[in-house]
Amino acid sequence: MRFIPVLLISTTLCFTVFPTSTLHAKAPQAQPRPLVSGERVRVKKITRDIASAMQELDKNGVKPFQDPAYVKRWQQSYERHKNALAKYPQVNDPDVVAASQKLQEFANLIQFGISQSNKQVQQTGNAQTRLANIEQALRENQAPGWLQAPFSEARARQWINTAGLAKGTAEKALSALTDIAQTAYLPVNSGTVQSGANYDKQDVGRLTNMANTNPHRSLPSQSESKRLRSRRVLCGIVILCPEGATQM
């Protein structure tokens, strides 16, 4: 997801108030000397470096700003460029003006990322907790294996209830996983959840596969399906009707 900021960082101006009797007109300050050739080269490089950083931010999108370390990295980058530019007091020089404007755009972009990522976190909630709950629900509500004949009516009803619960759990999981994948920042890590690592986007794919596979465990194979075409279909799940069972 690429983003270009549309917000401006508000600037707070702080004034020191003195009694009127203590205010005195200040002598006009001397204008700084013009930039020399080497200084102009360095100012233009600052502008290019800021533009390059902005391109990287735009490429990465908003989600990485959910990571405090990522935010700190770019705030420090902004401070470095700000301090570098502060060495050149020629504020009216066109190249210094261009660098200052680019620096402000950089600050706006960082602030935009922070603001949007905060909204994503509020929308998604704690992604790690949600993913853990999804995995637990999928493991605790697995679809039963294919119901084999002969079986009683009570067993068939229990099987249908278990299969229905598994199907509903899988559908809810898929909906939640889609939401998490779209909004949560889940960088790939080298560890596994079982070893204590955080869930990452590969785990989202793993849980998605688990949810998609779970309901199909209750279905017969293609070869068995041909043999069961004359049998009953309840709630979209194929079951065998036991001998002597009442046809509903």
C-alpha positions as CSV (number, residue, x, y, z in Angstrom):
1,M,0.0,0.0,0.0
2,R,1.5,3.3,-1.0
3,F,0.6,6.5,0.6
4,I,1.3,10.2,0.0
5,P,0.5,12.5,2.9
6,V,-2.4,15.0,2.8
7,L,-1.9,16.3,6.3
8,L,0.3,18.9,7.6
9,I,2.1,18.8,10.9
10,S,0.9,21.7,13.0
11,T,3.7,23.9,14.3
12,T,3.4,25.5,17.7
13,L,5.0,28.9,18.1
14,C,6.2,29.7,21.6
15,F,6.5,33.4,22.5
16,T,8.2,34.8,25.6
17,V,6.2,37.7,27.0
18,F,8.1,40.6,28.5
19,P,6.7,43.8,30.0
20,T,6.3,46.5,27.4
21,S,8.9,48.7,29.1
22,T,11.6,46.1,28.6
23,L,11.1,45.6,24.8
24,H,13.8,47.2,22.7
25,A,14.3,47.3,19.0
26,K,17.0,44.9,17.8
27,A,19.6,45.9,15.4
28,P,19.1,44.2,12.0
29,Q,21.1,41.1,11.7
30,A,23.7,40.7,9.0
31,Q,22.6,38.5,6.1
32,P,24.6,35.2,5.9
33,R,27.1,35.0,3.1
34,P,26.0,33.1,0.0
35,L,26.6,29.4,-0.3
36,V,29.9,28.4,-1.8
37,S,30.1,25.7,-4.5
38,G,30.9,22.8,-2.1
39,E,28.1,23.8,0.3
40,R,25.6,23.9,-2.4
41,V,26.5,20.4,-3.5
42,R,26.0,19.2,0.1
43,V,22.6,21.0,0.4
44,K,21.4,19.4,-2.8
45,K,22.6,16.0,-1.6
46,I,20.5,16.5,1.6
47,T,17.5,17.1,-0.6
48,R,18.2,13.9,-2.6
49,D,18.7,11.9,0.5
50,I,15.4,13.0,1.9
51,A,13.6,12.3,-1.3
52,S,15.1,8.8,-1.3
53,A,13.9,8.2,2.3
54,M,10.4,9.3,1.3
55,Q,10.4,6.9,-1.6
56,E,11.3,4.0,0.8
57,L,8.5,5.1,3.2
58,D,6.0,5.2,0.4
59,K,7.0,1.8,-0.8
60,N,6.8,0.2,2.6
61,G,3.3,1.6,3.2
62,V,1.6,2.4,6.5
63,K,1.5,-1.0,8.3
64,P,5.2,-1.0,9.4
65,F,4.5,2.1,11.5
66,Q,2.7,-0.3,13.9
67,D,6.2,-1.3,15.1
68,P,7.6,1.3,17.6
69,A,11.2,0.4,16.4
70,Y,10.2,1.3,12.8
71,V,8.8,4.7,14.0
72,K,11.9,5.4,16.0
73,R,14.1,4.7,13.0
74,W,12.4,7.2,10.8
75,Q,12.1,9.8,13.5
76,Q,15.9,9.5,13.9
77,S,16.4,9.8,10.2
78,Y,14.4,13.0,10.2
79,E,16.5,14.5,13.0
80,R,19.7,13.6,11.1
81,H,18.5,15.4,8.0
82,K,17.2,18.4,10.1
83,N,20.6,18.7,11.9
84,A,22.5,18.5,8.6
85,L,20.4,21.2,7.0
86,A,20.7,23.4,10.1
87,K,24.4,23.9,9.3
88,Y,23.4,26.2,6.5
89,P,21.8,29.5,7.7
90,Q,21.2,30.8,4.2
91,V,17.4,30.3,4.6
92,N,16.6,32.4,1.5
93,D,18.8,30.5,-0.8
94,P,16.7,28.6,-3.4
95,D,18.5,25.3,-2.7
96,V,18.2,25.6,1.1
97,V,14.5,26.5,0.6
98,A,14.0,23.4,-1.5
99,A,15.7,21.2,1.1
100,S,13.6,22.8,3.9
101,Q,10.4,22.1,2.0
102,K,11.4,18.5,1.3
103,L,12.3,18.1,5.0
104,Q,8.8,19.3,6.0
105,E,7.2,16.8,3.5
106,F,9.3,14.1,5.1
107,A,8.0,15.0,8.5
108,N,4.4,15.1,7.2
109,L,4.9,11.6,5.7
110,I,6.1,10.2,9.0
111,Q,3.3,11.7,10.9
112,F,0.8,10.4,8.3
113,G,2.2,6.9,8.7
114,I,1.9,7.1,12.5
115,S,-1.7,8.4,12.4
116,Q,-2.9,5.8,9.9
117,S,-1.2,2.9,11.6
118,N,-2.8,3.9,14.9
119,K,-6.2,3.7,13.1
120,Q,-5.3,0.2,11.8
121,V,-4.3,-1.0,15.3
122,Q,-7.6,0.3,16.7
123,Q,-9.5,-1.5,13.9
124,T,-7.6,-4.8,14.2
125,G,-7.0,-4.9,17.9
126,N,-4.2,-7.2,19.3
127,A,-3.4,-9.3,16.2
128,Q,-1.2,-11.7,18.2
129,T,-4.0,-12.5,20.6
130,R,-6.6,-12.8,17.8
131,L,-4.4,-15.2,15.9
132,A,-3.8,-17.3,19.0
133,N,-7.5,-17.5,19.6
134,I,-8.2,-18.5,16.0
135,E,-5.7,-21.3,16.1
136,Q,-7.0,-22.6,19.3
137,A,-10.6,-22.5,18.0
138,L,-9.6,-24.3,14.8
139,R,-7.8,-27.0,16.7
140,E,-10.6,-27.5,19.3
141,N,-13.4,-27.6,16.6
142,Q,-12.0,-29.9,13.9
143,A,-14.3,-31.5,11.5
144,P,-15.1,-35.2,12.2
145,G,-13.9,-37.8,9.7
146,W,-16.3,-39.2,7.1
147,L,-19.2,-41.0,8.8
148,Q,-19.0,-44.7,8.1
149,A,-22.0,-47.0,8.1
150,P,-23.6,-48.6,9.9
151,F,-24.4,-46.0,12.5
152,S,-27.3,-45.0,14.8
153,E,-29.4,-41.9,14.3
154,A,-28.0,-40.4,17.5
155,R,-24.5,-40.8,16.2
156,A,-25.5,-39.2,12.9
157,R,-27.0,-36.2,14.6
158,Q,-23.9,-35.8,16.8
159,W,-21.7,-36.0,13.7
160,I,-23.8,-33.3,11.9
161,N,-23.5,-31.0,14.9
162,T,-19.8,-31.5,15.2
163,A,-19.3,-31.0,11.4
164,G,-21.6,-27.9,11.5
165,L,-19.6,-26.4,14.4
166,A,-16.3,-27.0,12.6
167,K,-17.7,-25.4,9.4
168,G,-18.9,-22.3,11.3
169,T,-15.6,-22.0,13.2
170,A,-13.7,-22.2,9.9
171,E,-15.9,-19.5,8.3
172,K,-15.4,-17.1,11.2
173,A,-11.7,-17.8,11.2
174,L,-11.4,-17.0,7.5
175,S,-13.2,-13.7,7.9
176,A,-11.0,-12.7,10.8
177,L,-7.8,-13.8,9.0
178,T,-8.7,-11.7,6.0
179,D,-9.2,-8.6,8.2
180,I,-5.9,-9.3,10.0
181,A,-3.9,-9.8,6.8
182,Q,-5.2,-6.5,5.4
183,T,-4.4,-4.3,8.4
184,A,-1.9,-6.0,10.8
185,Y,1.9,-5.7,10.5
186,L,3.2,-9.2,10.8
187,P,6.8,-9.3,9.6
188,V,8.3,-12.8,8.9
189,N,10.5,-14.1,11.7
190,S,12.8,-17.1,11.9
191,G,11.1,-18.7,15.0
192,T,7.8,-20.5,15.3
193,V,4.8,-19.9,17.5
194,Q,5.5,-23.1,19.3
195,S,8.9,-21.9,20.2
196,G,7.6,-18.6,21.5
197,A,7.9,-16.4,18.4
198,N,5.2,-14.0,17.4
199,Y,2.7,-14.9,14.7
200,D,3.8,-13.6,11.3
201,K,2.2,-13.4,7.9
202,Q,3.3,-17.0,7.1
203,D,1.3,-18.1,10.1
204,V,-1.7,-16.3,8.7
205,G,-1.3,-18.4,5.5
206,R,-1.0,-21.5,7.6
207,L,-4.1,-20.8,9.6
208,T,-6.0,-19.9,6.4
209,N,-5.1,-23.3,4.9
210,M,-6.2,-25.0,8.1
211,A,-9.5,-23.2,8.0
212,N,-10.0,-24.1,4.4
213,T,-9.1,-27.7,4.9
214,N,-11.0,-28.3,8.1
215,P,-14.6,-28.6,6.8
216,H,-13.5,-30.9,3.9
217,R,-12.4,-33.6,6.2
218,S,-16.0,-34.5,6.6
219,L,-16.5,-35.0,2.9
220,P,-15.9,-38.3,1.0
221,S,-13.4,-38.7,-1.8
222,Q,-14.4,-38.3,-5.4
223,S,-14.6,-42.0,-5.9
224,E,-16.7,-42.5,-2.8
225,S,-19.0,-39.6,-3.9
226,K,-20.0,-41.5,-7.0
227,R,-21.1,-44.4,-4.9
228,L,-23.1,-42.1,-2.6
229,R,-25.1,-40.1,-5.2
230,S,-28.3,-41.8,-4.1
231,R,-27.6,-41.0,-0.4
232,R,-28.9,-38.1,1.6
233,V,-27.3,-34.6,1.7
234,L,-27.9,-32.6,4.9
235,C,-26.7,-29.0,5.3
236,G,-24.3,-29.4,2.4
237,I,-22.5,-32.3,4.0
238,V,-22.7,-35.8,2.6
239,I,-23.7,-38.5,5.1
240,L,-24.7,-42.2,4.9
241,C,-28.2,-43.1,6.0
242,P,-28.1,-46.0,8.5
243,E,-30.0,-49.1,7.8
244,G,-33.6,-48.7,9.1
245,A,-33.2,-45.0,9.8
246,T,-36.2,-42.8,9.2
247,Q,-35.9,-40.8,6.1
248,M,-36.5,-37.1,7.0
